[in-house]
């Protein structure tokens, strides 16, 4: 077991960071996320939809909590299905 982080950073409404972000900005945020976590700091991105968080950034997060997800559009349905398939214990999880 790893020790609990001494500091947690919570970023609410994370979609505001990524809306309209260029690929270069997303890569930089991914690097920053990796660096922060390597220093033992917990990092939480809070958003309404799994599709709001780029996969490259989500891949750097150790834990994912999803609650009461609903699909109101075909795009949300696709994102929700993809997120569910990667959850631990999912039938389709790798």
PyMOL commands that set and color helices and strands:
alter all, ss='L'
color gray80, all
select helices_A, chain A and resi 15-18+23-38+50-52+55-58+74-85
alter helices_A, ss='H'
color red, helices_A
select strands_A, chain A and resi 7-11+41-45
alter strands_A, ss='S'
color yellow, strands_A
deselect
rebuild
show_as cartoon
